[in-house]
Each structure stands twice: as structure tokens, then as C-alpha cells.
């Protein structure tokens, strides 16, 4: 069936009334503003997805620029996992009752938090003591290696190293006055965990030996080693 002329005329009249034409003027169809196309959502980087997921699970802090990691006081309890064996056992058994975390989870959480710590605003001098180890101790080979450190050597501390800005406080870990006393220079801008009179460096931090000498007096006989904490970028350059 064909379409009549009158049907076309009625339809045209209806369109004119909708677009608001006026007498004496040609009808103009309204200009519809072009809507901006929706931007394609960029895919979130895997590392950002990973950190966000940890934050949502409460396993890592969301606020940057803290002065200490949340497990600052508990890390010493898992240092033996990092020092004694390249294949540590019990890494997936719950160790921390307060947060119900395994050593592996504690390490993951802490390593990420160290990256978000507030950088130090000035250089810090801090001290760390390692008491004398008998030869039958499993730690003795490492202790002996560090006793023999020389200027220019680099020490890799696999553990989260606890230190104190108070030398006399650190000497409490030299019960018989024998062992190693580290005097450590931490440069401005370093990200270390600071809580009270304790400073903890990230695991596997590296230190340059500036000097090593024996200190002997009536009550003491230890090796004093001056170290400089190597910032991650400097540590990387020296290892390549």
C-alpha cells in the first residue's frame, strides 16, 4: 500500500511544530551537542591491585609517611627465620597472635610498610651490639665472619636489624663485655622504623664498613665497627 501525500504533509507539520520554526523563516533542525565518549578505563597495574588488596584486608597501612612499621616490636621474634637458613621452616604457621599472622605474612606486610615510611629529616647515628657466640652455637660462623670485617667490606644484614641511638643501652647485649659493637651512620632520607629508643632497618639492608678496631679495657673486650647504611639505590649500584 502506498503512502498518501496528506500523510506526509501531516508528518512534516508535526516535525516543524516540535523544532519551533516561525513564520517567514526556514525550518532548522535542532543541533544536538555531541556527547563526549566515555573514556576507556585504564587497567590497574598489578602491583597497585596487590597493594590495594592487602590494604582492604587490613594487612598493610593505607596512610603513608609513618615513622614506624606496625610490627616494629614483633620482628625480632622472626629474625632467626631470615638468618639461619635459606629454606626456613614454619614460615606458614601462625606466629603473631595479636594480628594472627604467619612469619611469611609478617614479612610481606612489613616490607611494603617500609616503602611508605617517612624519610629521616637528618642523619642519625645509632648503635647495635652482637654478644659473643660460643663456637658450638649455630650462629658462630656468621658471628666469626662479622668479627673479621675490614674497612671497605659490605655487610648484608639479612635480619631486621634493631639498633639504638644510645650506645650504653645497646651494650646491654654485651653481657660479658665481649662481642661486636656497631656504630651506624644512617643518612638523611633513609626509610627506617623509629619507635621510642629503637631504630629498625629493613631486612637485607647493606652497610659499608668505614673502620674496625678492637676496644679493650678492664671490663670490655669487643670489636667496634663503624658502618654506613647504604640507601637502596646505592646498594643496587654497588651490586651491579
N, C-alpha and C positions, 0 to 999 in steps of 0.2 A: 504494500500500500504506500503511495507517495505522501509526502508532507505538503500540506496546503500553504499558500502564500500567507494567509491570515495567521496561521500558527507561528510562522517565522516572525511575522510583524509583532505579534504579542510578546514573543520571547525577547525580541530586541528592545521593545519598550520597557520590559521589566528590568533588563540589564541597565538601561540608561538611568532608570529611577534609582537603582542601587548605587551607581557610581557617582550620582549627583551632578549630572550635566545640567546646564542652564540654557535658556533660550538664546539663540544667536551665537553660541559657542559650540565648537565641535566636541563631541564626547571624547573624553580621555580616560582610559582605564587607569585605575589607581596603581601607583608604583609601590610594590611590596618590597620593604627593606630586606636585603639579603641577610639571613641569619648566619652568624659565624658558625662554621662547622665545629663540632665538638673536638677538642684536642685529643689526640690519641694518648692515652695514659702510658707513661713510660714504665717499663718493667723495673721493679725494685731490685736493686743489687742483692746478690745472695748474702753478702756479709751484713747488709742492713737488715735483711729479713731475719738472719740468725740472731743479731743483737737485739732486735725488737722482740723476737720470740722469748729470748731469755729475760728481757725486762718485763714482759707480760706475765711470765711465770714467777716473777719475784726473785730471779736468780742473779740479777745484776742491777746496779743502781741506774736510774734514768737521769739523775741530775749530775752534770759534770762538775769538775773543779772542786772535788772534796779533798781534804788533806790526808785522809786515811782510808784504806780499803776496809770493807765491813768485817772481814775475818782477820783483822790485824793481830789479835791476841791468840787466835787458834792455829795459825800457820806453823808455829814451831812444832806442833804435835805431829805434823805430816812430813817434816823435813827429811826424816830418815828414808822415806819413800824415794826422795829425789837424790840422796847422797849415796846410798849403799848398793843400789842395784840398777842395772839398765833395764831390767824386767821386773819392776816392783809387783809384789802380790798384794792382795786385799785392797786394791785400788777402787773396787766397785762394791765394797762393803761399807755400810753407813758408819761414819766415824764421828761426825759432828751432830750431837743431839739437839743443840739449840736450833739449827737450821735443817736438821735431818738430811745432811749431805754426805756423799761419799768423798774420799780424797780426790778422785778424778773431777767431781763436780766442784769441789772447793778450788782446785787449781784453775779450772776453766773460768769460774766466776771471778777469781782474784786477778788473773792475767788481764781480763777485759777491764776490770776496775782500775788497774794500774795505769792504763792508757788514758783514763779520764781524770786522773788526779790533778790537783792544782800544781803547776810547776813551782819549784822553790824560787823565792824572790831574791835570794842572796846565797853565796857559798856557805856550806856547812862543814864543820869538822866534827866527826863522830868516831866512836871507838867500839871495837869488838874484840872480845877475848876468847881464845880457844884453850881450854885446860889441857894439861899434859895427858897423853894417852899411853897406857902400858902397851908393850909390844904384842901381847896376846889379844888385844882388842881388835875387832874387825875394822875399826876406823883408823888403825895405826898407819897403814900405807899412805892414806891421804894426808894424815897429820904430818908424817915424816916428809912428804913431798912439799908441804907448805912450810915446814921448818927450814927447808933448804932453798927457799925462794931468793932470787937475786934481783938487783936493780935492772929494770928493763923487761923482766918477766911479766906475763899477764896471767892473773889468777881468775879462773872461771868458777864462781861460787854457784853450784847447782841448786843450792837451797835458797829459801827466802832468808836472807841474812839479817839477823837482828843486831842493831847497834845502839849506842847511847852517846849523846854529846858530853856525858860526864865520864871521864876516864876512870875515876875511883869507883864509880858504880859498876863499870864494866869489869873491873878487877875482881869482883865477886866470883867471876867464872875462872879465876886462877886460885883455887883453894889452897894450894901449897906454894903459890908464888911462881909456878913453872908453867910454861906453855908459850902461847903467841899472843901478843897484843897488836892489833891492827889500829893504826891511826889513819882514818879515811877522809880524804877531801871529796866532798860532793859539790859539783859546780852548780852555779845558778842555772835555773831552768830544768833541773832534773825532776822526774816524777817518782818520788819515793813516798812511802806511807809514814806519816808522822802522828804519833799518839802519845801524849804525856812526854816521858823522857826516853821514848823508844823511837827509833827510825828503822824501817824495814825496806830493803831494796828488792826489786823484782827478782824472781828466780832466774838463774843462769846469767846474772849480772857479771860483767867483767871489770877487772881492776888492774891498773898499771902499777907495778912496783916502782916506787921512787927511791926507796932506801930500805936497808935491812941491817940491823945491828943487835948485838947481844947486850942486854941490861942485867948487870949483876950487882947485888948489894947484900946486906946482911940477911934480908928476908925474901929476896926475889932473885930469880934466875930465868929470864924469859927472852924471847926474840921480839924486838919491836920492829914492826914492818909498816912503813908509810906507803899508803896506796892512794891512787886517784881513781874515782869511779868514772868509768868510760860511758859517755852518753851512747844510746843505741846506735846513732848514725856513725859515731867514731869507732865503736866496737865493730860495726859491719865493715867499715873501710879497712880496718886492720886485719880482718879475717879473709879479705879477698885479695 
